[in-house]
Amino acid sequence: MKALFTVWSFPGHINPAIAIAQALQRRGHEIAFSTGERARAIVAQQGMTCFPFQHVDEDKVYESVFSPQGRSLLTRADVLKDWLVGTLRDQIRDQEAALDSWAPDVIVCDVTMWGPPLFLRESRGAQVAICSFAPGCMIPSPDTPVWGMGLPSPRTWSTRLLNRGVGILTNFRVAALRREVNRLRVEFGLPMLTVAVHAYLGGAPLYLVPSIRELDYDRRDVPKSVHYIGSVVWNRPSSTPGAPEWFDNLPRDKPWVHVTEGTMHAYKPFLLQAAAEGLCDLPMEVVMTTGSKERDPEELGFGNVAANIHVRNWAPHQLLFERTDVVVTTGGAGTILTALEAGIPLVIVPTEWDKPDNAQRVVEAGAAIRIAPRRCTPRRLREAVNVLLRDPSYREQARRLGDILKSHNGPTRAAELIERSFGKRPSPLLTGVAGMD
């Protein structure tokens, strides 16, 4: 079987896709990626074919999605329109080139890359599997919070009223996106959608959610095509295997706290700064990572930090999480799932996009404390960390969730489901798309 992954090159999207692709590769399947130039080297290092974007403006997408404008609730609708819909013509051109050149049996599609499921599935007869990279199913439901706001689940009269009111406003924005999609579908000779895009995606023959039902509000109303596969996490191998010297020299007789802002940084290091001030001189070892070589710890303006604060560009997660008692994060799915797999409770200070939703899921599952970024003072952060260290219920819940996550064998389970759904080669893909030059 030949599987083409159509994925944005954001680390939170390309890394889990690599994990699934590797699982398929180990089972003897051929793998290719249609993605941005930024991910070409990662794909090539795995011995996989890469079709880098030729028409999609990758830099423009990054600038839009990770700019301060992209983080604002007031302007997010415009960013979504430009990103998800405005790139569709160029997506399809790039994806068609990969189809014509490589003739895959199945497209494993990023849930936020709409070219294959909304167009190529019908216009080219492409077999498409949807892969979400957020720890929850994005198909709308009255039993789950409105997506993108980090709202509490609608389990009481007040939270149901809140979600209903926000849902009405959200539906106006969703309808606007669908109108733009439908204009293009008409050009392609395709019927207009009559439901929200994410509801339509639920009709795909396979929809993979890299999480567990327990982190999706115990949702039971998903279509049969939806499968919770557990965590799907991949980290680029270190060029220097083994633990760095500073890691081995850290004291082992006190709790360890890991603080990270992830790998994409469009804002000042407010969380690292709050941790450096709030956790200094406490009976704990605090390992803070800047997330990239470009973020030099010396240039972040922390000054002289306390002896128990250790600031590094990077730390070996596999080794670090074996010793860590609390993780403090901005809420990226990879960090959250890795921490839970290790049975570690979290303080989550969610910033943009899916992170507020990620945080709320773990909070309602009993394994995290959430602090709004604007309220993340050194004192509040210190209090939250101390609660997690003193109250064993958070660790117990984290361990419970971690055991369930590990039992799903995420990448392997995804590969099995893709094989089951698309193992036989479909009819040859048609050539040409109506409405394209």
N, C-alpha and C positions, 0 to 999 in steps of 0.2 A: 504494500500500500504506500502511496505517496501522499504526504500530508503537507499542505501549505499553510503556514501560520501568518495571518495578516494582523499585525500588532503595531501599536504606537511604540516608539522607542523609549518612552519614559521608563526609568528603572523599575517602578512598581508594576509595570505591564510586561516589559520584556523579560524580566527575571523569572517570574512564575511560568511564562510561556516556554522559556528555555528548559525549566524543570520537566514540564510535560513532554516537550519535544525529545529530551534525552531519554525519557522512559519509553517513548515510541521507538526511538533509534536503537535502544538496547534490545528491543523485540524484533529487530530486523527491518524496520520500515525506513523509507527515505524521507528526509525532512528538508523543507525549504522555508524561507521567511520572506515576506514582503513587508519591509519596515524602513525606518529612517537610517540615514547614513551613520548616525551616532551609534547604532547597534551593529553595524556591519562586522566590526572586529570580533565582538562577542559571539556572533553567529558563526563566523568563520573558524573561530577557535574550537568550536564543537564539531567541526567537520561537516557542517550543514551548508546548503546553498543559500545565498542571499541575493534577493532582488531589491536593492535599495531604491527608495523613492526617486523618480525622475521628474514627476510633475507636482506632487505634494510639496509645499514649502515647509520643510521641517522646522527651520529656524523661526518662521512666523508663527507656527503652532506653539512652539515652546514659549515664545515671547508672550503670546496671548494667554496661554493656560497658566503660566507661572509668574505672571506679572501681578503687581498689587491689584490691578483691575480684575484679574481672574479670581482673586480671593474675596472680592466684595460681593455680598448678597445682592446689592443694588444693580450691579453690572454683570452678574454671572450669566443671566439669560442671553445677553449680547455675545458674551464669550462662547457660550455653548452653541449659539447659532453659527458663529464664524467657524468654530472648531468642528462640530459634528456634521453640520449641513454644508457650510461653505467650502469644505474640502472634498465633498462627495465626487464631483466631476473628476478631480485630479486623482482621488483614491482609485476610482474605477479604471482610469487610464493605466495607472501603475499596476493594479491587480490584473487587468486584462493581459498586460504584457507578460506577467508571470504565468497566467493560465495558458497562453498561447505557446510560451517557450517551454513550459515544464509539465503541463497536463496533469495536475494533481487529481487524486481520487476524492479528497476531502479538503475543505478549507476550515481550519480551526481559527475562529474569528474573535478578536478582541470585542467585548460587548459595546465598546464605545467607537468601534470602526464600522460604520454602517453600510459601506459599499457592498460587501458580499451578501449579507442577509436581506437588505432592502432592494437590491438590484440584480446582482449576479446570480443569485439563487433562482430567480425567475427568468431573467433574460438570457442566461447562459446555461441553465440547468445544473448549476454548481451545487454540490452537496456541501452543506454548511453546518458546522457545530459552533454554538455560541460558548464562549468562555469568559465568565466574569472575573475581574481581578479585585473586586471588593468582597469582603466576607459576609455577603448577603445576596439574596436574589432580588434583582431589580424589577421584576415583573410586579406591577402595582397590585395592592391588596388592601381592603378595608381593615385587615387585622394587623397591619404593620404601619409604622410611622411614614409620613410623607418623606420621600427620599431627598437627601441633600441638605437637611436642616438640623439634623441631630436631635430631633424631637423625641420625647418619651413615647413608648408604645401606647396605643389607644385602649387601655385596659380599665380606665375609670371614666366617669361621666365628663370630668374636666379635661382629661387628655384626649378623649374622643371628640369633644367640642373643639379643642385646639387643633387637632389634626384635620377635622372637617373644614374649619375655617381656612387653614393654610392650604388645604387641598384645593379649595375653590380657586384661590389665587394662582396656585401652581398649575392648575388645569388650563388657565388662560395662556400661560407661557408654553405649556406642552402643546396646546392646539396650534400655537404660532409655529412651532418647530415642525409639526406634522404638515401644516399648509405648505411650508417650504419644501419638505420632502415630496409632497404630492405633486407640486409643480414640476419637479424633475422626473418623477415617475411617469407623468403624462407624456413628457418628451420621449421617454423610453418606450412608450406604448404599453405601460403597465397600469393596472387599475389603482385607483387612489386608496390609501389606507383609511379605514373607518374607525380604527382604535389607536390608542397611543402607541408610539414606536416600541416602547419596552414591552407592552402587552403583545404586540405583533411578534416580537422576537421570541416570546414564549411559545410560539408555534413551530419553532425550529425542531428538527428531529432529536437534537441533543443539546442540552443547556447545562453546562458545568458550573457549579458554584464552589469555589475553593474555601470551604468553611464547613461548619456543621449546623444541623438544625437548631442546636442549643444556643448558637450565636446568631440565629435569625429569628429570635422571639418564638422559638418552637413552632414555626410556621407549618401548617398542614394543608394549605390550599394551592400548592404549586402544581403545575401540569405534570403528567407522568414523564415528560422529557427532561425534567429538572432533576439533577442528581447532586447531592452534597458529597463532595469527595475528600473533605479534610484539607489541611493546609498544603499549599503548593509554594514552597519557598526555595529559591536558588540564590546562592551568594557566589560571586566571582572568586575563584581560588586565589589565595594569597601567593605572591611571588616569593615570600619567605615563610615556608611552612614551619609549624611549631610556634610555641609561645615566645613573644618578645621578652627581652631581659627584664624590662620594667614590670611586666605582668607577673613574672615569677617572684619578684621582690616585694609585691604587695602583701601587707600583713593579712593573715588568715583568721585572726582571733576576733574580728569584728564583722558586722554585716556589710555586704557590698551593695552599692546602689549604682545602677548604670543609667546615665542620662544621654539621650540622643535626640537630635532634630532630623534624623533621616539623611537622605542623600540629595534632595532638591531644596535649595535655599533661596527664597525670594524675599527674605525679611531678615532683620537684625537678629542675632542670637539671643533672643529674650529669655528662652528657657534655660540655656546654659548659664546666662548671667544670673537668673533667679536662683539656680542651683548652687552656683559658686558662692553666692552670698548667703543663701538660706541654709545650706548644709555644711558650711564651714565649721571646723573645730568640734563637730559632733562625733560621737563614738561610732563612726562608720567610715568605710572607704568608698569614695565617690569617683567612679570612672566616667568621665565625660568625653564623648567623641564628637569632632566637628563635622564628620561625614564625608570629607573629601580632602585631597591633598591641597586643593586651592584655598581651603580655609585654614590658614596657619594659626595655631593656637596663640602664638605670640602677637598676632595682628587683630585679635578679637576684642582687645581692650579690657581684659579682666584684671590686668595688673598682677601684683603678687598674690597668688591664691594660697589658701591654707594648706597645711601639710597633708591633710586627708583628701584633698581635691587633686585629681590626676587628669589632666587635659591632653588628649591625643587626637591625631587625625583619624585613627582607626584602631579597632581592637578585635581580636579573634572571637567572633560571637560564639562559636561552638564551645570554646574553652571558657569564655567569660560567663556565659549563661549557666554553666555548671556550678558556678560559685555565687551567682547573683541572687540577692534576696528581694530586690524591688527594681523594676524598670520604670524610668520616667521618659515619656516620649510624646511627640506631637501627633501620634495616632496613625502612622502608616500601617497598612495591613500586614506587610512583611514582618515588621518589628513586633506587632501585637501577637501574631500567630506564632512566631518563634518563641516569644516569651511564654505564652500559654503552653506550648508544647513542652517547655522546660518546667512548667508548674509555677511560674513567677507571677505574682500580682503586679498591677501597673497603676501608676499615676499618669493619666492621659490629659494633655493640654492641646486639644485639637485645633488645627489651623484651617486649612482650606479643603475644598472639594469633598471627598468621601470621609474625611477624618472625623468630623463631628458624629456621623452615623456610626463609624467604627467604634468610637469611644462609647456611645450610648449602648451599643450591643453588649460590650464587655461590662459596663456598669450594671445593666439590668441582669446580667448573668452572675453578678456578685463577685467579680474578680478584679474590679478597678474602681478608682476614684477619679472623677472628672473635674477639671478646673478650666474655666473659660480663659482664653489667652489674656483678655483685658483685666482679669482678676488674678493673674498668676504673679503674686508678690512673693518675695523670699519667705515671708512668714507662712502664707497659705501652703506653699510647696513643702516647707519643712513639716507642717502639721500633717499634711496628707501622707508623706513618707513615714512619719512616726506611727500614724494609724495603721498602715499596712504592716509595719514591723511588729506592732503589738497585738493586733487582732488576727488570730489564726484563721478566721473564717474566710478571709480573702485568699490566703494561700491554699486552703482546702478546696475552694471553688476553682482556683486556677489549676490545681492538680487534676481535679475531676475533668475539667474541660480539656486539659492537655492529654489525658488518657484517651478521651474520645477522639480527639484530633488525630493522635498517632494510630489509633486502630483503623482509621480509614485509608491509610497508605496513599495519600493524595495523588502524586504523579502516576503511580502504578495503577490506581483505580481509574484515573482519567484515561490512561492508555487502553485499559481493558474496555471501557465504555466506548471509546472511539472505534476500537476494533470491532466490537459487537455491532455498532450501528453502521459502520462504513467499510467493513473488511472486504466486501466484494467490490470490485471495480465497477463504477456506474457506466452508463452509456457515454461515449466521447462527448466532450463539451462542444457546444455549438460555437461558431465564430461570429464576431461582429455584434454590436449592440446598437439598437435603434437610438437615434438622438445624439450619437457621438460622432465627432469628425474622424 
